Amino acid sequence: MAFLSKKNHLPGIVLLIFFLLIGFHSIAQDQTMVDLKAGATTQRDLPKLDSGKFWKTGGLFNLNIGQGSQKNWAAGGDDFSFSLNSLLNIFSRYKKGKISWDNVGNFNYGLINTTSQGTRKNDDRLDVTSKVGYAISKTINGAFLANFHSQFSKGYQYNSDTSKNLLSKFMAPGYLLFSLGFDYNPAPGLSIFLSPITTRWIFVHNDSLSLKGSYGVTPGERSKSELGAFGSITYVKNLNPNISYNGRLDLFSNYKRNPQNIDVMMNNLLTFKITKVLAASFELDFIYDDDVKLFGPNHDSPGLQIKQITGIGLSMKM
């Protein structure tokens, strides 16, 4: 996690990074059909559905392990370290006539253990999206989208005196969003969903965090509702037969409070296939939420959250 003082520039920075990645599409437009024939790692890469077959399901599972040890090492460091990171992306997709229904689940969890600091988590994500669409034209659907995201286990702020403060747990926070809008699909693998009517609930089901008013709830309350505008861009691309990109950018503006301070969530995953069951991965995530005031010298300011994980290990398509 990191904190930047010029917070009004944060959405622009994240948008710039995302659209630079989307630029791969225009550079490699002629390669699209070759990529689709080569195979896919996510639902957006799938070839067209066979006649009479309305459902497609699948997914991707990555398990990365890292280990290090030393003894009498003059340069210093921990005597032992071990890390374990897992990623599961699953989907089910229905298409019949003008009706479509896409369901995607993204689940990440990781732990790191060192001699000096014990065991701590370094990744934790639970995210499920369901989108129902009705074709208005060849590239535009009227659509309803629902999304839920939270984390699996407790997360802490670790202090220099070895104490720790609870920052999060399952459903603290938890986010539930319902959105009605239009889904634009100008090219294979690219979806742009825009909605002027979105309701979002924020849940803080923990007494200590609720009493602090964490994540924007009124102190003592366990939830709050927001009405705003929502946009979501997803982009999936096989850059070549061995390298794939999966990205998503969510933007939310709360009409009720400071609509100019846009909440940003961006996920990027690059996968490099080495063999059929071995792959390297690079994950880079950004979050900015004006109501998450945990940063700065006094831990009371919003900030840009950054998470990066690189690994090599088992990779399996389902």
C-alpha positions as a Python dict, from the first residue, in 0.01 Angstrom:
ca = {
    (1, 'M'): (0, 0, 0),
    (2, 'A'): (114, 352, -66),
    (3, 'F'): (-12, 706, -11),
    (4, 'L'): (-4, 987, -266),
    (5, 'S'): (-82, 1342, -159),
    (6, 'K'): (-239, 1462, -485),
    (7, 'K'): (-542, 1239, -465),
    (8, 'N'): (-734, 1411, -748),
    (9, 'H'): (-472, 1277, -991),
    (10, 'L'): (-514, 914, -886),
    (11, 'P'): (-805, 813, -1115),
    (12, 'G'): (-621, 968, -1411),
    (13, 'I'): (-303, 774, -1333),
    (14, 'V'): (-490, 444, -1312),
    (15, 'L'): (-693, 514, -1627),
    (16, 'L'): (-372, 591, -1819),
    (17, 'I'): (-214, 261, -1715),
    (18, 'F'): (-525, 66, -1810),
    (19, 'F'): (-570, 219, -2153),
    (20, 'L'): (-201, 170, -2234),
    (21, 'L'): (-266, -202, -2179),
    (22, 'I'): (-579, -188, -2396),
    (23, 'G'): (-355, -42, -2667),
    (24, 'F'): (-226, -393, -2730),
    (25, 'H'): (-554, -457, -2910),
    (26, 'S'): (-497, -195, -3178),
    (27, 'I'): (-134, -305, -3225),
    (28, 'A'): (-225, -671, -3266),
    (29, 'Q'): (-567, -651, -3433),
    (30, 'D'): (-471, -891, -3713),
    (31, 'Q'): (-362, -1151, -3459),
    (32, 'T'): (-704, -1179, -3294),
    (33, 'M'): (-836, -1480, -3484),
    (34, 'V'): (-503, -1663, -3447),
    (35, 'D'): (-517, -1605, -3072),
    (36, 'L'): (-870, -1738, -3047),
    (37, 'K'): (-777, -2056, -3231),
    (38, 'A'): (-467, -2100, -3016),
    (39, 'G'): (-678, -2138, -2701),
    (40, 'A'): (-815, -1927, -2418),
    (41, 'T'): (-760, -1887, -2045),
    (42, 'T'): (-1079, -1697, -1960),
    (43, 'Q'): (-1438, -1665, -2068),
    (44, 'R'): (-1376, -1374, -2307),
    (45, 'D'): (-1128, -1576, -2515),
    (46, 'L'): (-1371, -1858, -2587),
    (47, 'P'): (-1459, -1937, -2949),
    (48, 'K'): (-1820, -1896, -3060),
    (49, 'L'): (-2068, -2134, -2906),
    (50, 'D'): (-2160, -2441, -3105),
    (51, 'S'): (-2514, -2459, -3238),
    (52, 'G'): (-2744, -2597, -2970),
    (53, 'K'): (-2489, -2553, -2689),
    (54, 'F'): (-2585, -2259, -2472),
    (55, 'W'): (-2352, -2297, -2174),
    (56, 'K'): (-1975, -2273, -2149),
    (57, 'T'): (-1783, -2315, -1824),
    (58, 'G'): (-1418, -2319, -1728),
    (59, 'G'): (-1146, -2144, -1536),
    (60, 'L'): (-783, -2109, -1443),
    (61, 'F'): (-600, -2217, -1127),
    (62, 'N'): (-250, -2097, -1030),
    (63, 'L'): (-49, -2212, -728),
    (64, 'N'): (286, -2043, -667),
    (65, 'I'): (535, -2144, -397),
    (66, 'G'): (853, -1966, -290),
    (67, 'Q'): (1115, -2060, -28),
    (68, 'G'): (1446, -1925, 100),
    (69, 'S'): (1685, -2003, 384),
    (70, 'Q'): (2027, -1900, 513),
    (71, 'K'): (2270, -1969, 795),
    (72, 'N'): (2561, -1757, 915),
    (73, 'W'): (2497, -1520, 624),
    (74, 'A'): (2704, -1202, 668),
    (75, 'A'): (2471, -987, 455),
    (76, 'G'): (2190, -1053, 703),
    (77, 'G'): (1825, -1133, 649),
    (78, 'D'): (1573, -1388, 769),
    (79, 'D'): (1696, -1740, 833),
    (80, 'F'): (1389, -1885, 662),
    (81, 'S'): (1107, -1762, 444),
    (82, 'F'): (822, -1939, 271),
    (83, 'S'): (538, -1804, 58),
    (84, 'L'): (229, -1966, -89),
    (85, 'N'): (-6, -1784, -329),
    (86, 'S'): (-313, -1921, -500),
    (87, 'L'): (-543, -1780, -767),
    (88, 'L'): (-870, -1927, -895),
    (89, 'N'): (-1068, -1768, -1180),
    (90, 'I'): (-1387, -1951, -1279),
    (91, 'F'): (-1670, -1864, -1515),
    (92, 'S'): (-1998, -1985, -1659),
    (93, 'R'): (-2145, -1826, -1969),
    (94, 'Y'): (-2490, -1863, -2126),
    (95, 'K'): (-2581, -1740, -2474),
    (96, 'K'): (-2904, -1801, -2661),
    (97, 'G'): (-3045, -1565, -2920),
    (98, 'K'): (-3034, -1211, -2780),
    (99, 'I'): (-3001, -1325, -2419),
    (100, 'S'): (-2662, -1360, -2250),
    (101, 'W'): (-2561, -1430, -1891),
    (102, 'D'): (-2200, -1410, -1775),
    (103, 'N'): (-2086, -1521, -1428),
    (104, 'V'): (-1727, -1476, -1310),
    (105, 'G'): (-1561, -1559, -977),
    (106, 'N'): (-1212, -1440, -881),
    (107, 'F'): (-1056, -1583, -565),
    (108, 'N'): (-702, -1506, -443),
    (109, 'Y'): (-528, -1600, -121),
    (110, 'G'): (-165, -1590, -18),
    (111, 'L'): (52, -1632, 292),
    (112, 'I'): (413, -1553, 369),
    (113, 'N'): (611, -1686, 666),
    (114, 'T'): (945, -1548, 784),
    (115, 'T'): (1157, -1618, 1089),
    (116, 'S'): (1133, -1262, 1218),
    (117, 'Q'): (768, -1181, 1144),
    (118, 'G'): (586, -1512, 1157),
    (119, 'T'): (297, -1579, 922),
    (120, 'R'): (108, -1297, 751),
    (121, 'K'): (-123, -1288, 452),
    (122, 'N'): (-6, -1107, 140),
    (123, 'D'): (-310, -1159, -83),
    (124, 'D'): (-681, -1191, -10),
    (125, 'R'): (-963, -1136, -259),
    (126, 'L'): (-1318, -1266, -299),
    (127, 'D'): (-1497, -1119, -601),
    (128, 'V'): (-1807, -1247, -783),
    (129, 'T'): (-1980, -1077, -1078),
    (130, 'S'): (-2299, -1170, -1263),
    (131, 'K'): (-2417, -983, -1573),
    (132, 'V'): (-2739, -1043, -1771),
    (133, 'G'): (-2764, -882, -2113),
    (134, 'Y'): (-3016, -836, -2395),
    (135, 'A'): (-2876, -754, -2740),
    (136, 'I'): (-2986, -416, -2875),
    (137, 'S'): (-2740, -422, -3164),
    (138, 'K'): (-2442, -627, -3275),
    (139, 'T'): (-2211, -461, -3021),
    (140, 'I'): (-2443, -314, -2755),
    (141, 'N'): (-2646, -492, -2487),
    (142, 'G'): (-2885, -354, -2233),
    (143, 'A'): (-2750, -513, -1916),
    (144, 'F'): (-2796, -563, -1544),
    (145, 'L'): (-2482, -625, -1338),
    (146, 'A'): (-2440, -745, -981),
    (147, 'N'): (-2108, -762, -798),
    (148, 'F'): (-1994, -870, -453),
    (149, 'H'): (-1644, -843, -315),
    (150, 'S'): (-1478, -881, 22),
    (151, 'Q'): (-1190, -1083, 171),
    (152, 'F'): (-1165, -1426, 335),
    (153, 'S'): (-977, -1364, 659),
    (154, 'K'): (-858, -1099, 903),
    (155, 'G'): (-604, -839, 795),
    (156, 'Y'): (-386, -638, 1031),
    (157, 'Q'): (-170, -329, 1053),
    (158, 'Y'): (157, -441, 1213),
    (159, 'N'): (327, -190, 1443),
    (160, 'S'): (696, -150, 1528),
    (161, 'D'): (632, -261, 1888),
    (162, 'T'): (505, -600, 1756),
    (163, 'S'): (141, -510, 1832),
    (164, 'K'): (-118, -524, 1557),
    (165, 'N'): (-447, -350, 1478),
    (166, 'L'): (-737, -514, 1298),
    (167, 'L'): (-800, -356, 957),
    (168, 'S'): (-1039, -596, 789),
    (169, 'K'): (-1210, -936, 792),
    (170, 'F'): (-1483, -1112, 597),
    (171, 'M'): (-1768, -862, 542),
    (172, 'A'): (-1569, -586, 709),
    (173, 'P'): (-1567, -440, 460),
    (174, 'G'): (-1797, -612, 215),
    (175, 'Y'): (-1938, -446, -97),
    (176, 'L'): (-2258, -534, -283),
    (177, 'L'): (-2342, -349, -604),
    (178, 'F'): (-2642, -354, -839),
    (179, 'S'): (-2617, -164, -1166),
    (180, 'L'): (-2842, -109, -1470),
    (181, 'G'): (-2684, 17, -1791),
    (182, 'F'): (-2535, -66, -2129),
    (183, 'D'): (-2261, -312, -2222),
    (184, 'Y'): (-2052, -219, -2528),
    (185, 'N'): (-1842, -493, -2693),
    (186, 'P'): (-1645, -331, -2978),
    (187, 'A'): (-1392, -613, -3015),
    (188, 'P'): (-1331, -970, -2896),
    (189, 'G'): (-1226, -969, -2532),
    (190, 'L'): (-1322, -606, -2466),
    (191, 'S'): (-1632, -511, -2264),
    (192, 'I'): (-1724, -157, -2157),
    (193, 'F'): (-2017, -138, -1913),
    (194, 'L'): (-2159, 205, -1824),
    (195, 'S'): (-2441, 283, -1584),
    (196, 'P'): (-2585, 612, -1453),
    (197, 'I'): (-2799, 423, -1201),
    (198, 'T'): (-2609, 211, -950),
    (199, 'T'): (-2676, 121, -589),
    (200, 'R'): (-2389, 11, -367),
    (201, 'W'): (-2398, -114, -9),
    (202, 'I'): (-2093, -113, 218),
    (203, 'F'): (-2097, -357, 512),
    (204, 'V'): (-1874, -345, 821),
    (205, 'H'): (-1976, -648, 1029),
    (206, 'N'): (-1728, -598, 1310),
    (207, 'D'): (-1794, -404, 1630),
    (208, 'S'): (-1453, -239, 1668),
    (209, 'L'): (-1432, -129, 1305),
    (210, 'S'): (-1795, -16, 1307),
    (211, 'L'): (-1742, 201, 1616),
    (212, 'K'): (-1449, 372, 1441),
    (213, 'G'): (-1665, 451, 1138),
    (214, 'S'): (-1427, 252, 916),
    (215, 'Y'): (-1483, 242, 540),
    (216, 'G'): (-1723, 535, 548),
    (217, 'V'): (-2003, 397, 767),
    (218, 'T'): (-2153, 614, 1041),
    (219, 'P'): (-1975, 524, 1371),
    (220, 'G'): (-2171, 245, 1537),
    (221, 'E'): (-2352, 146, 1215),
    (222, 'R'): (-2276, -175, 1025),
    (223, 'S'): (-2375, -68, 674),
    (224, 'K'): (-2449, 224, 449),
    (225, 'S'): (-2597, 266, 101),
    (226, 'E'): (-2474, 480, -186),
    (227, 'L'): (-2634, 587, -515),
    (228, 'G'): (-2407, 674, -803),
    (229, 'A'): (-2265, 615, -1149),
    (230, 'F'): (-2062, 306, -1231),
    (231, 'G'): (-1832, 200, -1511),
    (232, 'S'): (-1650, -129, -1563),
    (233, 'I'): (-1402, -216, -1838),
    (234, 'T'): (-1277, -571, -1881),
    (235, 'Y'): (-1015, -669, -2135),
    (236, 'V'): (-877, -1016, -2207),
    (237, 'K'): (-615, -1073, -2472),
    (238, 'N'): (-378, -1348, -2584),
    (239, 'L'): (-76, -1132, -2667),
    (240, 'N'): (86, -1438, -2826),
    (241, 'P'): (36, -1815, -2788),
    (242, 'N'): (223, -1814, -2455),
    (243, 'I'): (136, -1478, -2297),
    (244, 'S'): (-213, -1366, -2193),
    (245, 'Y'): (-347, -1055, -2023),
    (246, 'N'): (-661, -1025, -1809),
    (247, 'G'): (-754, -678, -1686),
    (248, 'R'): (-1045, -505, -1519),
    (249, 'L'): (-1109, -144, -1419),
    (250, 'D'): (-1408, -44, -1200),
    (251, 'L'): (-1502, 321, -1137),
    (252, 'F'): (-1774, 444, -899),
    (253, 'S'): (-1891, 799, -826),
    (254, 'N'): (-2116, 851, -523),
    (255, 'Y'): (-2388, 1106, -604),
    (256, 'K'): (-2460, 1160, -233),
    (257, 'R'): (-2112, 1264, -122),
    (258, 'N'): (-1811, 1408, -308),
    (259, 'P'): (-1902, 1269, -652),
    (260, 'Q'): (-1577, 1414, -791),
    (261, 'N'): (-1375, 1171, -575),
    (262, 'I'): (-1406, 859, -787),
    (263, 'D'): (-1347, 517, -632),
    (264, 'V'): (-1111, 307, -842),
    (265, 'M'): (-1041, -67, -845),
    (266, 'M'): (-805, -204, -1109),
    (267, 'N'): (-680, -562, -1149),
    (268, 'N'): (-410, -673, -1395),
    (269, 'L'): (-287, -1029, -1451),
    (270, 'L'): (-19, -1134, -1699),
    (271, 'T'): (33, -1508, -1742),
    (272, 'F'): (339, -1655, -1914),
    (273, 'K'): (295, -2020, -2012),
    (274, 'I'): (613, -2228, -1975),
    (275, 'T'): (471, -2579, -2015),
    (276, 'K'): (119, -2723, -2007),
    (277, 'V'): (116, -2719, -1626),
    (278, 'L'): (385, -2463, -1541),
    (279, 'A'): (349, -2087, -1576),
    (280, 'A'): (479, -1759, -1442),
    (281, 'S'): (241, -1483, -1343),
    (282, 'F'): (258, -1112, -1268),
    (283, 'E'): (-30, -950, -1078),
    (284, 'L'): (-64, -575, -1022),
    (285, 'D'): (-369, -427, -845),
    (286, 'F'): (-469, -70, -758),
    (287, 'I'): (-745, 52, -525),
    (288, 'Y'): (-844, 406, -438),
    (289, 'D'): (-1143, 469, -211),
    (290, 'D'): (-1196, 813, -60),
    (291, 'D'): (-1368, 655, 242),
    (292, 'V'): (-1078, 424, 330),
    (293, 'K'): (-878, 656, 556),
    (294, 'L'): (-596, 440, 686),
    (295, 'F'): (-290, 610, 543),
    (296, 'G'): (-63, 909, 596),
    (297, 'P'): (136, 1001, 910),
    (298, 'N'): (-171, 976, 1134),
    (299, 'H'): (-341, 687, 951),
    (300, 'D'): (-645, 907, 882),
    (301, 'S'): (-612, 991, 511),
    (302, 'P'): (-718, 814, 190),
    (303, 'G'): (-446, 685, -39),
    (304, 'L'): (-368, 476, -342),
    (305, 'Q'): (-337, 109, -246),
    (306, 'I'): (-96, -97, -458),
    (307, 'K'): (-40, -472, -452),
    (308, 'Q'): (207, -660, -673),
    (309, 'I'): (276, -1033, -676),
    (310, 'T'): (511, -1224, -906),
    (311, 'G'): (531, -1600, -901),
    (312, 'I'): (602, -1922, -1085),
    (313, 'G'): (429, -2249, -1026),
    (314, 'L'): (146, -2484, -1116),
    (315, 'S'): (-111, -2354, -1366),
    (316, 'M'): (-416, -2550, -1477),
    (317, 'K'): (-709, -2474, -1705),
    (318, 'M'): (-1044, -2621, -1610),
}
